[in-house]
Each structure stands twice: as structure tokens, then as C-alpha cells.
Amino acid sequence: MSLAAQYIPAAYSLTAVGAWGASDFLGGVGARRVNAFLFTAIVHISGLVVIVALALMAHTPFLTNSSVVWSLISGAVGGIALALFYRSLASGNMGLVAPVAAVLGAAIPTVVTAFAEGFPGYRHVLGFVLAGIGVWLISRTEGDAGRPEGIGMAVLAGIGFAGFYLCVHQAGNASPLWIAACSRSGAFLVTGSIVLFGRHFRVVSTSVLAIAVVAGILDITGSTVFIRASQIGRLDDAVVLSSLYPAVTVVLARVFLHEHFSRARTIGMVAALAAVPMIAG
């Protein structure tokens, strides 16, 4: 593998960081204005429409039955996890609960992959540690804020994200567009059913609808490039790099919501950036 090709999986993962980080910021904003499951259902259907259109235009072959099943399962798990994560983000300062979901979501697949594919190497492990420290510093609780609200939902969301990563990887090396589309179908079916049977359906304002649509497009973009990264590289590498998305969420919250951006978070950014070449190399 050439040097350029060696870094392609990392480039895909870092693209997921940007897309997921921006989507989560919008999700936290939108979930403050409407029920989290209703908002997430709109996010999922928006992403589904876009990704199906792209898959059809690309004329890529459809999935095998096994890939469809794993994609649907990953979507069902990830869809609920995303709704819980949006709810936890909406409960208070966005930078306080994100590390719990990010670290849990990254740690579980990393351990599983280490057993399944072998030890990744000491440099990679050091990169994982640096990335974990970076994620934690970027969005940890600071001062006397105490235990953040929504921490329990963030834990469940992190476990759900880990389930998404592991299940979607089982879908194989088929078209990332169709895998993402089927995964998003499962997510919409689950969250839409919760909205329907839980009677959470409400009229949504135009501004919230616009936020949900943009969040959906960004989220499905992140999912698609993550799937591709995990196909052409190691799953643990893709997961750990992609889990740096809180950095983007924190920066956006700082710029638009004027949330505090401390020295610890700056150090976290540096640690996260230092981890990238160690994991990708």
C-alpha cells in the first residue's frame, strides 16, 4: 500500500468527524425545541431520502440478504442511540455529556477488534490512548458543575453507538451507499414507531424542520464515509478517529452558543490531533 493510500481510511474517518460533529451540534439545538425522538425521526428520513437518491444515481449493486439484515440491525440500534444522544445534548451544556458516548462508543469496538483481528501495535494503542484523553478533555465537566444532566442517556447512547459500529461492519464490503441507506431505514422504522405509538407527533416549525434536514444530510454523510473507512481499514482505527467528533461540536457550541472553551479543551484538541497520524500510520 502506497503512503497516500495508507492514509485514505483516516481521511474518510476525519470526514466523518466533521459531518457527525456538525450534525450533533444541530441535533442538540433542535432537540431543545421539540421531542428528541420526533426530531431524530425527521433527521433519519431526511438522510434516507438523500442517500437512496445518491445510490440510485450511482447505479451501485444492491446488497445481499445478509448485508441487508446487518444494516437494518445497525440502524435500529444506532437510531435509538442517536435519539438518546440528542436528548442528552439538549439537557444542558453540549460539551459535558459528549465524552461519555464518544469514549464508550469507541472503546467497545476497539476491544472487540483487538480480539478478532489481532493486536494493532503499540503505536496504534498509544494513539488510541491519546485520542481518548483528547475526547475527554475536549468535553469533560469542568469547575463545580457536578454530575452533568443526561449522563445516563449518554451512557446508553455510547453503548448503542458501539453496537452500530460493530453491526454495520458485519454488513461487509458492499456499497457503502446502500449499507447506509438500509441502516437508515432501520433507524427510521424504530424511531418513527416510537413517535407514532408514543404519540409524540407534533407540528414542527419551519426552522426546526430545516435544522433536522441539514442534520440528517450531515449525519448520513458521516455514516457513509465511516462505513467506507471501516471497509478499507481496521474497524478500531475508523472508530477511534471518528469518535473525535466532539471537538467539532464543542467548537460550534463555542462559536454560536458562546459556551466556555477552556485551556483543558485546547490541550484535548492538541492530543486528538497528535493521535491522528499515530492511528492512521
Wavefront OBJ file of the C-alpha trace (Angstrom):
o trace
v 0.000 0.000 0.000
v 1.395 3.410 -1.003
v 1.828 6.191 1.533
v -1.120 8.093 0.041
v -3.352 5.009 0.050
v -2.306 4.266 3.636
v -3.964 7.477 4.815
v -7.181 7.168 2.799
v -9.093 5.364 5.618
v -8.030 8.115 8.032
v -9.208 10.774 5.579
v -12.636 9.122 5.448
v -12.749 8.895 9.259
v -11.833 12.544 9.684
v -14.525 13.497 7.193
v -16.949 11.620 9.455
v -15.643 13.684 12.388
v -16.635 16.912 10.669
v -20.012 15.660 9.469
v -21.013 13.971 12.742
v -19.738 16.841 14.882
v -21.769 19.422 12.963
v -24.806 17.133 12.894
v -24.642 16.596 16.658
v -24.461 20.335 17.274
v -27.589 20.850 15.181
v -29.212 17.859 16.887
v -28.584 19.341 20.318
v -30.098 22.653 19.205
v -33.121 21.043 17.544
v -33.856 18.619 20.376
v -34.234 21.579 22.746
v -37.243 22.750 20.727
v -39.120 19.527 20.005
v -39.337 15.921 21.265
v -35.984 14.183 20.699
v -37.496 11.090 19.045
v -39.633 13.188 16.714
v -36.633 15.315 15.784
v -34.477 12.227 15.239
v -37.138 10.587 13.054
v -37.069 13.650 10.793
v -33.265 13.501 10.759
v -33.383 9.845 9.703
v -35.970 10.254 6.933
v -34.049 13.261 5.555
v -30.821 11.299 5.400
v -32.617 8.284 3.944
v -34.084 10.256 1.035
v -30.697 11.764 0.173
v -28.684 8.545 0.380
v -31.192 6.485 -1.620
v -31.145 9.141 -4.348
v -27.330 9.028 -4.435
v -27.259 5.217 -4.510
v -29.713 5.138 -7.419
v -27.766 7.763 -9.364
v -24.513 5.873 -8.776
v -26.069 2.616 -10.101
v -24.261 0.607 -7.432
v -25.296 -3.052 -6.928
v -27.755 -3.708 -4.120
v -26.823 -5.707 -1.019
v -27.003 -9.402 -0.294
v -29.639 -10.597 2.189
v -27.037 -10.896 4.937
v -25.818 -7.342 4.391
v -29.389 -6.036 4.439
v -30.101 -7.748 7.765
v -26.941 -6.449 9.443
v -27.535 -2.959 8.044
v -31.094 -2.884 9.384
v -29.963 -4.092 12.813
v -27.204 -1.482 12.932
v -29.702 1.216 12.004
v -32.230 0.156 14.624
v -29.585 0.230 17.362
v -27.906 3.391 16.124
v -31.202 5.190 15.546
v -32.313 4.839 19.148
v -28.798 5.705 20.346
v -28.834 8.918 18.311
v -32.188 9.981 19.771
v -30.871 9.384 23.296
v -27.699 11.273 22.442
v -29.639 14.266 21.093
v -31.722 14.230 24.263
v -28.599 14.228 26.426
v -27.078 17.054 24.370
v -30.266 19.072 24.746
v -30.324 18.641 28.533
v -27.572 21.164 29.160
v -24.078 22.172 28.071
v -23.272 20.182 24.931
v -19.667 19.714 25.973
v -20.426 17.896 29.208
v -22.003 14.612 28.134
v -20.413 14.050 24.725
v -17.245 12.289 26.028
v -19.226 9.540 27.720
v -20.925 8.490 24.495
v -17.788 9.026 22.408
v -15.426 7.065 24.646
v -17.828 4.173 25.237
v -18.708 4.059 21.559
v -15.013 3.832 20.660
v -13.767 1.577 23.473
v -16.124 -1.359 22.968
v -15.423 -1.911 19.235
v -11.706 -1.366 19.830
v -11.584 -4.196 22.373
v -13.667 -6.478 20.148
v -11.486 -5.754 17.108
v -8.307 -6.416 19.097
v -9.571 -9.931 19.820
v -10.917 -10.514 16.299
v -8.152 -9.021 14.139
v -5.177 -9.116 16.467
v -3.171 -6.581 18.429
v -2.997 -3.342 16.394
v 0.520 -2.396 17.506
v 1.936 -0.206 20.258
v 1.916 2.969 18.179
v -1.777 2.488 17.412
v -2.545 1.768 21.071
v -0.737 4.957 22.132
v -2.755 6.797 19.520
v -5.958 5.306 20.947
v -4.961 6.479 24.421
v -4.152 9.992 23.200
v -7.427 10.154 21.294
v -9.366 9.020 24.351
v -7.645 11.636 26.516
v -8.344 14.242 23.867
v -12.040 13.418 23.642
v -12.365 13.516 27.423
v -10.547 16.846 27.822
v -12.474 18.392 24.960
v -15.833 17.816 26.558
v -15.410 16.890 30.214
v -17.244 18.509 33.120
v -15.320 21.498 34.449
v -15.415 23.550 37.635
v -18.126 22.839 40.174
v -20.777 21.859 37.666
v -21.204 18.452 39.292
v -22.646 15.475 37.507
v -23.958 16.551 34.084
v -27.630 16.116 33.335
v -28.344 13.367 30.832
v -25.308 11.285 31.790
v -27.372 8.085 31.933
v -28.736 8.653 28.448
v -25.215 9.384 27.218
v -24.042 6.008 28.571
v -26.863 4.219 26.770
v -26.130 6.213 23.621
v -22.459 5.234 23.755
v -23.334 1.543 24.054
v -25.753 1.982 21.167
v -23.097 3.665 19.017
v -20.748 0.760 19.718
v -23.491 -1.628 18.606
v -23.943 0.382 15.407
v -20.211 0.269 14.623
v -19.980 -3.480 15.180
v -23.175 -4.389 13.324
v -22.613 -2.165 10.310
v -19.120 -3.647 9.952
v -20.733 -7.067 9.621
v -22.563 -5.835 6.512
v -19.335 -6.476 4.608
v -17.696 -4.697 1.693
v -20.814 -3.962 -0.329
v -21.787 -0.459 -1.483
v -21.447 1.992 1.434
v -24.327 3.968 -0.062
v -26.752 1.043 0.119
v -25.469 -0.081 3.516
v -26.060 3.439 4.839
v -29.487 3.530 3.178
v -30.623 0.232 4.700
v -29.167 1.207 8.062
v -31.052 4.474 7.965
v -34.240 2.613 7.023
v -33.928 0.560 10.208
v -33.276 3.704 12.222
v -36.335 5.457 10.818
v -38.607 2.447 11.347
v -37.650 2.252 15.025
v -37.719 5.971 15.854
v -40.816 6.530 13.703
v -42.626 3.737 15.545
v -41.696 5.265 18.908
v -43.067 8.623 17.737
v -46.263 7.032 16.410
v -47.101 4.725 19.309
v -45.787 7.135 21.942
v -47.960 9.878 20.454
v -45.037 12.255 20.209
v -46.094 13.623 16.844
v -46.441 17.401 16.846
v -46.430 20.189 14.298
v -42.796 21.181 13.784
v -41.846 24.760 12.976
v -40.104 25.533 9.710
v -36.868 26.469 11.471
v -36.696 23.194 13.412
v -37.573 21.237 10.276
v -34.731 22.938 8.407
v -32.297 22.129 11.237
v -33.388 18.471 11.203
v -32.997 18.175 7.418
v -29.488 19.630 7.449
v -28.572 17.444 10.437
v -29.892 14.410 8.581
v -27.810 15.113 5.494
v -24.679 15.636 7.584
v -25.319 12.544 9.698
v -25.831 10.228 6.729
v -22.703 11.673 5.106
v -20.716 10.847 8.231
v -22.159 7.332 8.364
v -21.347 6.644 4.719
v -17.727 7.750 4.901
v -17.288 5.903 8.215
v -18.579 2.704 6.600
v -16.079 3.126 3.774
v -13.245 3.789 6.235
v -14.065 0.601 8.160
v -14.187 -1.386 4.900
v -10.739 -0.417 3.621
v -9.004 -0.194 7.022
v -9.280 -1.609 10.519
v -12.549 -1.089 12.353
v -10.841 0.104 15.545
v -8.863 2.743 13.629
v -12.013 4.043 11.951
v -13.985 4.070 15.202
v -11.360 5.849 17.302
v -10.659 8.550 14.719
v -14.352 9.093 14.001
v -15.016 9.418 17.729
v -13.162 12.733 17.753
v -16.409 14.370 16.586
v -16.992 16.127 19.984
v -14.179 18.504 19.009
v -16.319 19.906 16.198
v -19.426 20.031 18.402
v -17.548 21.926 21.117
v -16.096 24.456 18.651
v -19.519 25.114 17.122
v -21.082 25.448 20.579
v -18.348 27.937 21.452
v -18.880 29.998 18.287
v -22.679 30.005 18.131
v -23.779 29.408 21.733
v -20.798 31.074 23.440
v -20.077 28.055 25.618
v -16.832 28.095 27.583
v -13.685 26.991 25.730
v -11.072 26.272 28.382
v -7.346 25.522 28.391
v -8.101 21.855 29.086
v -10.164 21.646 25.923
v -7.362 23.260 23.937
v -4.970 20.610 25.265
v -7.557 17.995 24.320
v -7.614 19.308 20.762
v -3.826 19.046 20.567
v -3.870 15.491 21.955
v -6.553 14.499 19.455
v -4.575 15.952 16.554
v -1.419 14.192 17.746
v -3.290 10.893 17.814
v -4.347 11.076 14.159
v -1.004 10.210 12.458
v -0.281 7.551 15.094
v -3.544 5.744 14.380
v -3.504 6.312 10.634
v 0.136 5.482 10.051
l 1 2 3 4 5 6 7 8 9 10 11 12 13 14 15 16 17 18 19 20 21 22 23 24 25 26 27 28 29 30 31 32 33 34 35 36 37 38 39 40 41 42 43 44 45 46 47 48 49 50 51 52 53 54 55 56 57 58 59 60 61 62 63 64 65 66 67 68 69 70 71 72 73 74 75 76 77 78 79 80 81 82 83 84 85 86 87 88 89 90 91 92 93 94 95 96 97 98 99 100 101 102 103 104 105 106 107 108 109 110 111 112 113 114 115 116 117 118 119 120 121 122 123 124 125 126 127 128 129 130 131 132 133 134 135 136 137 138 139 140 141 142 143 144 145 146 147 148 149 150 151 152 153 154 155 156 157 158 159 160 161 162 163 164 165 166 167 168 169 170 171 172 173 174 175 176 177 178 179 180 181 182 183 184 185 186 187 188 189 190 191 192 193 194 195 196 197 198 199 200 201 202 203 204 205 206 207 208 209 210 211 212 213 214 215 216 217 218 219 220 221 222 223 224 225 226 227 228 229 230 231 232 233 234 235 236 237 238 239 240 241 242 243 244 245 246 247 248 249 250 251 252 253 254 255 256 257 258 259 260 261 262 263 264 265 266 267 268 269 270 271 272 273 274 275 276 277 278 279 280 281
